[in-house]
Amino acid sequence: MQSHPWLGYELLSRAGEWNEVVLTVARDHHERLDGSGYPRGIGGSEIGFRVRLITICDVYCAMTEERPYAETMSWNLALERMSQKGTRLDMDLLDAFSTMITCHHSHRGTW
């Protein structure tokens, strides 16, 4: 499981059709701000804005979509749990993401 970021990065690199932003996101989307992520164990400012944003989206999807290894959570429970990961995720980006998700669910059917 922990090798898939490198494998994805290498596969996309060999295809030669992807820019550095896509390659970086593929490689680093499991890195965490506190350095506890993988595959490189980087943290803080070493993790770019786009990776931070995609990481939040990835974590949210992992919590709210059906997965064979975990129970599906409601959108609001997922956001609550994510907000408790203060040293791992970018809290400013998570606040903006949470506002968007909450707004979407508050106006469901009108979008």
N, CA, C and O atoms as a GROMACS GRO file, in nm:
protein
  444
    1MET      N    1   0.083  -0.120   0.000
    1MET     CA    2   0.000   0.000   0.000
    1MET      C    3   0.087   0.126   0.000
    1MET      O    4   0.061   0.219  -0.076
    2GLN      N    5   0.190   0.129   0.085
    2GLN     CA    6   0.270   0.250   0.094
    2GLN      C    7   0.362   0.273  -0.025
    2GLN      O    8   0.425   0.378  -0.035
    3SER      N    9   0.370   0.178  -0.114
    3SER     CA   10   0.454   0.198  -0.233
    3SER      C   11   0.378   0.260  -0.348
    3SER      O   12   0.439   0.300  -0.447
    4HIS      N   13   0.245   0.269  -0.339
    4HIS     CA   14   0.170   0.317  -0.455
    4HIS      C   15   0.201   0.462  -0.496
    4HIS      O   16   0.192   0.491  -0.615
    5PRO      N   17   0.237   0.554  -0.405
    5PRO     CA   18   0.273   0.687  -0.454
    5PRO      C   19   0.395   0.686  -0.545
    5PRO      O   20   0.396   0.754  -0.648
    6TRP      N   21   0.499   0.610  -0.508
    6TRP     CA   22   0.617   0.600  -0.593
    6TRP      C   23   0.585   0.530  -0.724
    6TRP      O   24   0.630   0.572  -0.831
    7LEU      N   25   0.507   0.422  -0.714
    7LEU     CA   26   0.472   0.349  -0.837
    7LEU      C   27   0.393   0.438  -0.932
    7LEU      O   28   0.419   0.438  -1.053
    8GLY      N   29   0.297   0.512  -0.879
    8GLY     CA   30   0.220   0.604  -0.963
    8GLY      C   31   0.307   0.712  -1.024
    8GLY      O   32   0.294   0.743  -1.143
    9TYR      N   33   0.397   0.767  -0.944
    9TYR     CA   34   0.489   0.869  -0.992
    9TYR      C   35   0.576   0.816  -1.106
    9TYR      O   36   0.591   0.882  -1.210
   10GLU      N   37   0.632   0.698  -1.087
   10GLU     CA   38   0.718   0.641  -1.189
   10GLU      C   39   0.642   0.604  -1.316
   10GLU      O   40   0.691   0.626  -1.426
   11LEU      N   41   0.523   0.551  -1.301
   11LEU     CA   42   0.441   0.516  -1.416
   11LEU      C   43   0.406   0.640  -1.498
   11LEU      O   44   0.417   0.641  -1.620
   12LEU      N   45   0.362   0.746  -1.429
   12LEU     CA   46   0.328   0.870  -1.498
   12LEU      C   47   0.451   0.936  -1.558
   12LEU      O   48   0.444   0.992  -1.667
   13SER      N   49   0.564   0.928  -1.489
   13SER     CA   50   0.689   0.985  -1.542
   13SER      C   51   0.729   0.918  -1.672
   13SER      O   52   0.768   0.985  -1.768
   14ARG      N   53   0.720   0.786  -1.675
   14ARG     CA   54   0.757   0.710  -1.795
   14ARG      C   55   0.662   0.739  -1.912
   14ARG      O   56   0.703   0.734  -2.028
   15ALA      N   57   0.538   0.769  -1.882
   15ALA     CA   58   0.442   0.800  -1.987
   15ALA      C   59   0.480   0.931  -2.057
   15ALA      O   60   0.449   0.950  -2.174
   16GLY      N   61   0.547   1.020  -1.984
   16GLY     CA   62   0.599   1.142  -2.044
   16GLY      C   63   0.496   1.246  -2.080
   16GLY      O   64   0.529   1.344  -2.147
   17GLU      N   65   0.372   1.228  -2.039
   17GLU     CA   66   0.266   1.321  -2.078
   17GLU      C   67   0.222   1.413  -1.965
   17GLU      O   68   0.132   1.495  -1.984
   18TRP      N   69   0.284   1.402  -1.850
   18TRP     CA   70   0.238   1.474  -1.732
   18TRP      C   71   0.340   1.576  -1.686
   18TRP      O   72   0.461   1.550  -1.690
   19ASN      N   73   0.291   1.693  -1.643
   19ASN     CA   74   0.383   1.795  -1.595
   19ASN      C   75   0.425   1.768  -1.451
   19ASN      O   76   0.373   1.677  -1.386
   20GLU      N   77   0.518   1.847  -1.402
   20GLU     CA   78   0.576   1.826  -1.269
   20GLU      C   79   0.473   1.839  -1.158
   20GLU      O   80   0.485   1.773  -1.055
   21VAL      N   81   0.371   1.923  -1.176
   21VAL     CA   82   0.266   1.938  -1.074
   21VAL      C   83   0.192   1.807  -1.054
   21VAL      O   84   0.173   1.763  -0.940
   22VAL      N   85   0.150   1.744  -1.162
   22VAL     CA   86   0.078   1.616  -1.154
   22VAL      C   87   0.167   1.509  -1.094
   22VAL      O   88   0.123   1.430  -1.009
   23LEU      N   89   0.291   1.505  -1.136
   23LEU     CA   90   0.385   1.405  -1.084
   23LEU      C   91   0.407   1.422  -0.934
   23LEU      O   92   0.411   1.325  -0.859
   24THR      N   93   0.422   1.546  -0.891
   24THR     CA   94   0.444   1.575  -0.749
   24THR      C   95   0.324   1.536  -0.665
   24THR      O   96   0.339   1.478  -0.557
   25VAL      N   97   0.204   1.567  -0.713
   25VAL     CA   98   0.082   1.530  -0.640
   25VAL      C   99   0.070   1.378  -0.631
   25VAL      O  100   0.036   1.325  -0.525
   26ALA      N  101   0.097   1.309  -0.739
   26ALA     CA  102   0.090   1.162  -0.738
   26ALA      C  103   0.186   1.104  -0.636
   26ALA      O  104   0.152   1.010  -0.564
   27ARG      N  105   0.305   1.160  -0.629
   27ARG     CA  106   0.407   1.108  -0.538
   27ARG      C  107   0.381   1.145  -0.392
   27ARG      O  108   0.404   1.064  -0.303
   28ASP      N  109   0.334   1.267  -0.367
   28ASP     CA  110   0.334   1.320  -0.230
   28ASP      C  111   0.197   1.328  -0.163
   28ASP      O  112   0.187   1.384  -0.053
   29HIS      N  113   0.092   1.274  -0.222
   29HIS     CA  114  -0.042   1.293  -0.165
   29HIS      C  115  -0.065   1.222  -0.032
   29HIS      O  116  -0.170   1.241   0.030
   30HIS      N  117   0.029   1.139   0.014
   30HIS     CA  118   0.018   1.076   0.146
   30HIS      C  119   0.117   1.135   0.246
   30HIS      O  120   0.132   1.084   0.357
   31GLU      N  121   0.185   1.242   0.208
   31GLU     CA  122   0.274   1.311   0.301
   31GLU      C  123   0.187   1.393   0.397
   31GLU      O  124   0.078   1.436   0.360
   32ARG      N  125   0.235   1.416   0.519
   32ARG     CA  126   0.161   1.491   0.620
   32ARG      C  127   0.248   1.604   0.673
   32ARG      O  128   0.370   1.592   0.678
   33LEU      N  129   0.184   1.714   0.712
   33LEU     CA  130   0.258   1.832   0.756
   33LEU      C  131   0.354   1.803   0.871
   33LEU      O  132   0.459   1.867   0.881
   34ASP      N  133   0.320   1.709   0.956
   34ASP     CA  134   0.407   1.677   1.071
   34ASP      C  135   0.518   1.579   1.036
   34ASP      O  136   0.594   1.537   1.123
   35GLY      N  137   0.529   1.543   0.909
   35GLY     CA  138   0.635   1.452   0.865
   35GLY      C  139   0.604   1.304   0.882
   35GLY      O  140   0.689   1.219   0.858
   36SER      N  141   0.481   1.272   0.925
   36SER     CA  142   0.445   1.132   0.952
   36SER      C  143   0.397   1.055   0.830
   36SER      O  144   0.366   0.936   0.840
   37GLY      N  145   0.392   1.120   0.715
   37GLY     CA  146   0.339   1.054   0.595
   37GLY      C  147   0.444   0.973   0.520
   37GLY      O  148   0.554   0.948   0.570
   38TYR      N  149   0.407   0.933   0.402
   38TYR     CA  150   0.495   0.853   0.317
   38TYR      C  151   0.472   0.892   0.173
   38TYR      O  152   0.367   0.950   0.144
   39PRO      N  153   0.560   0.866   0.081
   39PRO     CA  154   0.674   0.774   0.088
   39PRO      C  155   0.804   0.841   0.133
   39PRO      O  156   0.899   0.771   0.168
   40ARG      N  157   0.811   0.975   0.133
   40ARG     CA  158   0.940   1.040   0.160
   40ARG      C  159   0.954   1.092   0.303
   40ARG      O  160   1.064   1.125   0.345
   41GLY      N  161   0.845   1.100   0.378
   41GLY     CA  162   0.851   1.149   0.515
   41GLY      C  163   0.880   1.298   0.525
   41GLY      O  164   0.937   1.344   0.624
   42ILE      N  165   0.840   1.373   0.424
   42ILE     CA  166   0.861   1.518   0.427
   42ILE      C  167   0.749   1.584   0.505
   42ILE      O  168   0.647   1.521   0.534
   43GLY      N  169   0.767   1.710   0.539
   43GLY     CA  170   0.664   1.781   0.614
   43GLY      C  171   0.675   1.931   0.595
   43GLY      O  172   0.762   1.980   0.523
   44GLY      N  173   0.585   2.003   0.660
   44GLY     CA  174   0.587   2.149   0.660
   44GLY      C  175   0.592   2.210   0.521
   44GLY      O  176   0.517   2.171   0.431
   45SER      N  177   0.682   2.306   0.505
   45SER     CA  178   0.692   2.381   0.380
   45SER      C  179   0.743   2.297   0.263
   45SER      O  180   0.739   2.342   0.149
   46GLU      N  181   0.791   2.177   0.290
   46GLU     CA  182   0.834   2.089   0.181
   46GLU      C  183   0.714   2.036   0.101
   46GLU      O  184   0.730   1.987  -0.011
   47ILE      N  185   0.595   2.048   0.159
   47ILE     CA  186   0.474   2.001   0.093
   47ILE      C  187   0.404   2.122   0.031
   47ILE      O  188   0.361   2.213   0.102
   48GLY      N  189   0.392   2.121  -0.100
   48GLY     CA  190   0.334   2.234  -0.171
   48GLY      C  191   0.183   2.248  -0.153
   48GLY      O  192   0.115   2.156  -0.108
   49PHE      N  193   0.133   2.366  -0.190
   49PHE     CA  194  -0.009   2.399  -0.177
   49PHE      C  195  -0.099   2.297  -0.247
   49PHE      O  196  -0.196   2.249  -0.188
   50ARG      N  197  -0.067   2.263  -0.371
   50ARG     CA  198  -0.152   2.170  -0.447
   50ARG      C  199  -0.158   2.033  -0.381
   50ARG      O  200  -0.264   1.970  -0.375
   51VAL      N  201  -0.045   1.986  -0.332
   51VAL     CA  202  -0.042   1.857  -0.263
   51VAL      C  203  -0.125   1.864  -0.136
   51VAL      O  204  -0.199   1.770  -0.106
   52ARG      N  205  -0.115   1.972  -0.062
   52ARG     CA  206  -0.194   1.989   0.061
   52ARG      C  207  -0.343   1.983   0.031
   52ARG      O  208  -0.420   1.921   0.105
   53LEU      N  209  -0.384   2.048  -0.077
   53LEU     CA  210  -0.526   2.049  -0.115
   53LEU      C  211  -0.573   1.911  -0.160
   53LEU      O  212  -0.678   1.865  -0.116
   54ILE      N  213  -0.498   1.846  -0.245
   54ILE     CA  214  -0.534   1.712  -0.293
   54ILE      C  215  -0.535   1.613  -0.178
   54ILE      O  216  -0.618   1.522  -0.175
   55THR      N  217  -0.444   1.629  -0.083
   55THR     CA  218  -0.442   1.541   0.034
   55THR      C  219  -0.573   1.550   0.112
   55THR      O  220  -0.627   1.448   0.153
   56ILE      N  221  -0.624   1.671   0.131
   56ILE     CA  222  -0.751   1.689   0.201
   56ILE      C  223  -0.863   1.621   0.123
   56ILE      O  224  -0.947   1.552   0.183
   57CYS      N  225  -0.866   1.639  -0.006
   57CYS     CA  226  -0.969   1.574  -0.089
   57CYS      C  227  -0.958   1.422  -0.081
   57CYS      O  228  -1.059   1.353  -0.071
   58ASP      N  229  -0.836   1.371  -0.084
   58ASP     CA  230  -0.812   1.227  -0.077
   58ASP      C  231  -0.857   1.169   0.056
   58ASP      O  232  -0.922   1.064   0.060
   59VAL      N  233  -0.823   1.236   0.166
   59VAL     CA  234  -0.863   1.188   0.298
   59VAL      C  235  -1.016   1.189   0.310
   59VAL      O  236  -1.075   1.094   0.360
   60TYR      N  237  -1.079   1.297   0.264
   60TYR     CA  238  -1.224   1.308   0.270
   60TYR      C  239  -1.291   1.194   0.191
   60TYR      O  240  -1.384   1.130   0.239
   61CYS      N  241  -1.243   1.170   0.070
   61CYS     CA  242  -1.300   1.063  -0.012
   61CYS      C  243  -1.280   0.927   0.054
   61CYS      O  244  -1.370   0.842   0.053
   62ALA      N  245  -1.162   0.905   0.112
   62ALA     CA  246  -1.136   0.777   0.178
   62ALA      C  247  -1.231   0.753   0.295
   62ALA      O  248  -1.265   0.639   0.326
   63MET      N  249  -1.275   0.861   0.359
   63MET     CA  250  -1.364   0.848   0.474
   63MET      C  251  -1.512   0.838   0.435
   63MET      O  252  -1.591   0.778   0.508
   64THR      N  253  -1.549   0.897   0.322
   64THR     CA  254  -1.692   0.907   0.288
   64THR      C  255  -1.737   0.813   0.176
   64THR      O  256  -1.857   0.799   0.153
   65GLU      N  257  -1.644   0.750   0.107
   65GLU     CA  258  -1.679   0.656   0.001
   65GLU      C  259  -1.666   0.512   0.052
   65GLU      O  260  -1.592   0.485   0.146
   66GLU      N  261  -1.738   0.423  -0.010
   66GLU     CA  262  -1.729   0.282   0.030
   66GLU      C  263  -1.590   0.228   0.000
   66GLU      O  264  -1.538   0.242  -0.110
   67ARG      N  265  -1.532   0.165   0.102
   67ARG     CA  266  -1.401   0.102   0.091
   67ARG      C  267  -1.409  -0.033   0.160
   67ARG      O  268  -1.478  -0.047   0.261
   68PRO      N  269  -1.340  -0.134   0.108
   68PRO     CA  270  -1.348  -0.266   0.170
   68PRO      C  271  -1.284  -0.273   0.308
   68PRO      O  272  -1.314  -0.364   0.386
   69TYR      N  273  -1.197  -0.178   0.340
   69TYR     CA  274  -1.120  -0.184   0.464
   69TYR      C  275  -1.169  -0.089   0.574
   69TYR      O  276  -1.112  -0.087   0.683
   70ALA      N  277  -1.275  -0.011   0.547
   70ALA     CA  278  -1.321   0.085   0.648
   70ALA      C  279  -1.469   0.114   0.631
   70ALA      O  280  -1.524   0.104   0.522
   71GLU      N  281  -1.531   0.149   0.741
   71GLU     CA  282  -1.673   0.186   0.740
   71GLU      C  283  -1.688   0.327   0.680
   71GLU      O  284  -1.606   0.414   0.706
   72THR      N  285  -1.791   0.347   0.602
   72THR     CA  286  -1.819   0.476   0.541
   72THR      C  287  -1.873   0.572   0.647
   72THR      O  288  -1.958   0.536   0.728
   73MET      N  289  -1.822   0.695   0.645
   73MET     CA  290  -1.867   0.797   0.740
   73MET      C  291  -1.957   0.897   0.669
   73MET      O  292  -1.950   0.914   0.547
   74SER      N  293  -2.041   0.964   0.747
   74SER     CA  294  -2.118   1.076   0.694
   74SER      C  295  -2.022   1.192   0.665
   74SER      O  296  -1.912   1.197   0.719
   75TRP      N  297  -2.065   1.282   0.580
   75TRP     CA  298  -1.979   1.395   0.543
   75TRP      C  299  -1.940   1.480   0.664
   75TRP      O  300  -1.826   1.523   0.675
   76ASN      N  301  -2.036   1.503   0.754
   76ASN     CA  302  -2.005   1.590   0.869
   76ASN      C  303  -1.915   1.520   0.971
   76ASN      O  304  -1.832   1.585   1.034
   77LEU      N  305  -1.930   1.389   0.989
   77LEU     CA  306  -1.840   1.317   1.078
   77LEU      C  307  -1.698   1.314   1.020
   77LEU      O  308  -1.601   1.328   1.094
   78ALA      N  309  -1.688   1.295   0.890
   78ALA     CA  310  -1.556   1.295   0.826
   78ALA      C  311  -1.486   1.430   0.847
   78ALA      O  312  -1.368   1.433   0.880
   79LEU      N  313  -1.559   1.540   0.828
   79LEU     CA  314  -1.499   1.672   0.848
   79LEU      C  315  -1.458   1.692   0.994
   79LEU      O  316  -1.354   1.752   1.022
   80GLU      N  317  -1.539   1.644   1.086
   80GLU     CA  318  -1.507   1.655   1.228
   80GLU      C  319  -1.378   1.578   1.260
   80GLU      O  320  -1.289   1.630   1.327
   81ARG      N  321  -1.368   1.457   1.211
   81ARG     CA  322  -1.248   1.376   1.235
   81ARG      C  323  -1.124   1.440   1.170
   81ARG      O  324  -1.016   1.440   1.228
   82MET      N  325  -1.143   1.492   1.050
   82MET     CA  326  -1.031   1.556   0.982
   82MET      C  327  -0.983   1.678   1.059
   82MET      O  328  -0.863   1.706   1.062
   83SER      N  329  -1.074   1.752   1.121
   83SER     CA  330  -1.035   1.871   1.196
   83SER      C  331  -0.953   1.836   1.320
   83SER      O  332  -0.888   1.923   1.377
   84GLN      N  333  -0.957   1.712   1.361
   84GLN     CA  334  -0.879   1.667   1.476
   84GLN      C  335  -0.737   1.626   1.438
   84GLN      O  336  -0.659   1.584   1.524
   85LYS      N  337  -0.703   1.636   1.311
   85LYS     CA  338  -0.569   1.598   1.264
   85LYS      C  339  -0.483   1.722   1.244
   85LYS      O  340  -0.410   1.733   1.145
   86GLY      N  341  -0.491   1.815   1.338
   86GLY     CA  342  -0.429   1.946   1.328
   86GLY      C  343  -0.283   1.952   1.288
   86GLY      O  344  -0.244   2.045   1.218
   87THR      N  345  -0.203   1.858   1.327
   87THR     CA  346  -0.061   1.863   1.291
   87THR      C  347  -0.033   1.791   1.159
   87THR      O  348   0.080   1.793   1.110
   88ARG      N  349  -0.133   1.728   1.104
   88ARG     CA  350  -0.111   1.647   0.983
   88ARG      C  351  -0.161   1.714   0.856
   88ARG      O  352  -0.099   1.703   0.750
   89LEU      N  353  -0.274   1.786   0.866
   89LEU     CA  354  -0.336   1.850   0.750
   89LEU      C  355  -0.327   2.002   0.763
   89LEU      O  356  -0.312   2.055   0.873
   90ASP      N  357  -0.336   2.071   0.651
   90ASP     CA  358  -0.336   2.217   0.648
   90ASP      C  359  -0.473   2.265   0.696
   90ASP      O  360  -0.571   2.252   0.623
   91MET      N  361  -0.480   2.319   0.816
   91MET     CA  362  -0.607   2.357   0.877
   91MET      C  363  -0.675   2.474   0.805
   91MET      O  364  -0.798   2.479   0.802
   92ASP      N  365  -0.598   2.567   0.748
   92ASP     CA  366  -0.660   2.677   0.672
   92ASP      C  367  -0.730   2.623   0.548
   92ASP      O  368  -0.843   2.662   0.517
   93LEU      N  369  -0.664   2.534   0.477
   93LEU     CA  370  -0.727   2.472   0.360
   93LEU      C  371  -0.845   2.385   0.401
   93LEU      O  372  -0.947   2.382   0.332
   94LEU      N  373  -0.831   2.313   0.511
   94LEU     CA  374  -0.941   2.230   0.558
   94LEU      C  375  -1.062   2.314   0.596
   94LEU      O  376  -1.176   2.274   0.569
   95ASP      N  377  -1.041   2.430   0.657
   95ASP     CA  378  -1.152   2.520   0.689
   95ASP      C  379  -1.227   2.562   0.563
   95ASP      O  380  -1.350   2.560   0.560
   96ALA      N  381  -1.153   2.600   0.460
   96ALA     CA  382  -1.216   2.640   0.333
   96ALA      C  383  -1.289   2.522   0.270
   96ALA      O  384  -1.400   2.538   0.220
   97PHE      N  385  -1.227   2.405   0.271
   97PHE     CA  386  -1.288   2.284   0.216
   97PHE      C  387  -1.416   2.251   0.293
   97PHE      O  388  -1.518   2.219   0.233
   98SER      N  389  -1.410   2.259   0.426
   98SER     CA  390  -1.527   2.229   0.511
   98SER      C  391  -1.642   2.325   0.482
   98SER      O  392  -1.758   2.284   0.477
   99THR      N  393  -1.610   2.451   0.462
   99THR     CA  394  -1.714   2.549   0.428
   99THR      C  395  -1.782   2.512   0.298
   99THR      O  396  -1.904   2.519   0.287
  100MET      N  397  -1.703   2.474   0.199
  100MET     CA  398  -1.759   2.436   0.069
  100MET      C  399  -1.847   2.312   0.081
  100MET      O  400  -1.957   2.308   0.026
  101ILE      N  401  -1.800   2.210   0.152
  101ILE     CA  402  -1.877   2.086   0.167
  101ILE      C  403  -2.006   2.112   0.245
  101ILE      O  404  -2.112   2.063   0.208
  102THR      N  405  -1.995   2.189   0.352
  102THR     CA  406  -2.113   2.222   0.434
  102THR      C  407  -2.214   2.301   0.352
  102THR      O  408  -2.334   2.274   0.359
  103CYS      N  409  -2.168   2.396   0.276
  103CYS     CA  410  -2.256   2.475   0.189
  103CYS      C  411  -2.326   2.385   0.088
  103CYS      O  412  -2.446   2.398   0.064
  104HIS      N  413  -2.251   2.294   0.029
  104HIS     CA  414  -2.308   2.200  -0.068
  104HIS      C  415  -2.420   2.118  -0.005
  104HIS      O  416  -2.528   2.103  -0.064
  105HIS      N  417  -2.396   2.066   0.114
  105HIS     CA  418  -2.498   1.983   0.179
  105HIS      C  419  -2.614   2.066   0.232
  105HIS      O  420  -2.725   2.015   0.245
  106SER      N  421  -2.590   2.193   0.262
  106SER     CA  422  -2.699   2.281   0.307
  106SER      C  423  -2.790   2.319   0.192
  106SER      O  424  -2.909   2.346   0.213
  107HIS      N  425  -2.738   2.323   0.071
  107HIS     CA  426  -2.815   2.363  -0.046
  107HIS      C  427  -2.839   2.246  -0.141
  107HIS      O  428  -2.864   2.266  -0.260
  108ARG      N  429  -2.833   2.127  -0.090
  108ARG     CA  430  -2.849   2.008  -0.173
  108ARG      C  431  -2.976   2.017  -0.256
  108ARG      O  432  -3.083   2.051  -0.206
  109GLY      N  433  -2.962   1.987  -0.381
  109GLY     CA  434  -3.076   1.990  -0.472
  109GLY      C  435  -3.090   2.122  -0.544
  109GLY      O  436  -3.166   2.133  -0.641
  110THR      N  437  -3.017   2.227  -0.497
  110THR     CA  438  -3.027   2.357  -0.562
  110THR      C  439  -2.906   2.385  -0.649
  110THR      O  440  -2.901   2.491  -0.712
  111TRP      N  441  -2.809   2.296  -0.653
  111TRP     CA  442  -2.688   2.318  -0.732
  111TRP      C  443  -2.704   2.260  -0.869
  111TRP      O  444  -2.613   2.268  -0.951
   0.00000   0.00000   0.00000
